[in-house]
């Protein structure tokens, strides 16, 4: 019974850890999406404001476009990490449920 109890404890810990990772990445993704939307709005504003003097404002457009690109890359990276974390969490839950199904508890 000690081994089973130990295995259940470890499985529960894995579920808790993976859930925390998923929650953390979801919060990071929400922040990154907000940042991306703000930068996209800023980029559009810069385009609108600099249109009359486009030849002299190229640097401002390049900066905002670069910031939007980096923000999009951050969102994509966090999204990929989140998918991996969700898969790990699902596997941890499956392992815990399998252990529970073979015990008397």
Secondary structure, 3 states (H helix, E strand, C coil): CHHHHHHHHHHHHHHHHHHHHHHHHHHHHHHHHHHHHHHHHHHHHHHHHHHHHHHHCHHHHHHHHHHHHHHHHHHHHHHHHHHHHHHHHHHHHHHHHHHHHCCCC
